[in-house]
């Protein structure tokens, strides 16, 4: 029953008087909105603390009572709904407790199946380090080609390392050959210098012998033989050394040119290998094959975890549907309570605790409902009393009350 109808019914006002309840209260309420709001934030106003003949105090007092009634009505409605829900849950527990042993055993079997699935899921160890969702989707898109890609990249990386090692060896060989060429060239130059020295010494010795022969009349034939022998032997030795140095220099030059040509060819292979590896790195967004292999392993772990979760979800759904089908055979108001709280069916202590908890909640709700009902009735009686005691303010009071309907 509406509040205004309740008061009108109590006071005997007819419906034909409703059109006369217009005193410009809305405009006054708007002008004093801040003051009224501040008053309503405080504790309920007592009648003894106001001057009922004063319009402002009277309006604030009536609005305070209306706010109390509205709050009590709203609270009581929510509490009644909750009270009804708890009553239905208690009735469901009583219905389950009244089942035969075979009927309850069947429910308990389905409930334990659900609990086992949930326990297995809790014990499942998921991957510690996960890849991002974007990486997972990328791996999923290229799933078929990734294993071969890892193998190709690793082979290409090994090939690149082999080429780089060959380049280093060729670089070392090129340096050795260049050094050998310089050494042989220097040896040839030294041989020419030695030939000049031997020739100069031989000529000087021959001139000295010739001078001794002219001035001192010495027999210098043996000396000439010795000088000639020295000149012939030294010149031959120097010539052989010079020719050997030239031959070795030529060989070193040829080897050096061959090494340079081979090095250039290997450099081309290295560049091609590097470009191919860079292409793979760019395609799979990695820095090396080991990073791609790591991401692949993490993808497989995450895929297995997701597959496990999907399997668990399917098993849970199937088991819950099975339990729900059994519960539909009985007069239950809220079967979901037993489907998602299976320990009520598998543990007697849990069921007893649940029953005690629901009974306690219902008692508290009953107290709250009774209190709000009492508060609502007291506020209604107070407004009714005002209307009776001050008939000249009755229409004004009822106009204020009608704003809260």
Number of C-alpha atoms within 10 A of each C-alpha: 6 10 19 21 16 13 20 19 12 12 14 10 12 10 10 7 10 15 7 10 16 13 12 10 16 14 10 12 16 11 11 13 13 11 12 19 12 9 16 18 9 9 8 13 17 10 14 7 9 14 12 17 10 9 12 16 17 18 19 21 24 23 21 23 24 23 17 20 22 17 15 21 17 13 15 22 14 13 20 17 12 15 21 13 16 20 17 15 21 19 17 20 21 13 13 19 13 11 12 9 10 9 12 16 14 12 22 19 14 21 24 16 17 24 19 12 15 16 11 11 15 10 8 12 9 15 13 8 9 14 18 11 9 9 17 19 13 14 21 15 11 12 14 10 10 17 13 10 17 20 13 15 21 17 13 18 18 12 16 19 14 13 19 16 12 17 19 13 13 19 15 13 16 20 14 14 21 17 13 18 23 15 15 20 19 15 18 23 15 16 21 17 13 18 20 14 14 19 17 13 15 21 15 13 17 19 13 13 19 19 14 14 14 10 8 9 10 12 13 16 12 10 15 17 12 15 19 16 13 16 19 14 13 18 20 13 15 20 17 13 17 22 14 15 22 19 15 18 23 15 15 21 17 14 17 21 15 13 19 16 12 15 19 14 12 17 16 13 16 20 13 13 18 16 12 15 21 16 13 20 17 11 9 19 14 15 13 17 22 13 15 21 18 12 19 21 13 20 23 16 18 19 14 14 16 13 12 15 14 12 12 16 15 12 16 18 13 13 20 21 14 16 24 17 12 16 18 11 8 13 12 18 15 16 19 14 14 21 22 13 15 23 18 21 23 19 11 11 12 15 17 13 12 16 19 13 13 18 15 12 16 21 13 14 20 16 13 17 21 13 14 22 17 13 18 22 14 15 21 20 14 15 22 21 14 18 20 14 11 13 12 10 17 18 17 20 23 22 20 22 19 16 12 14 10
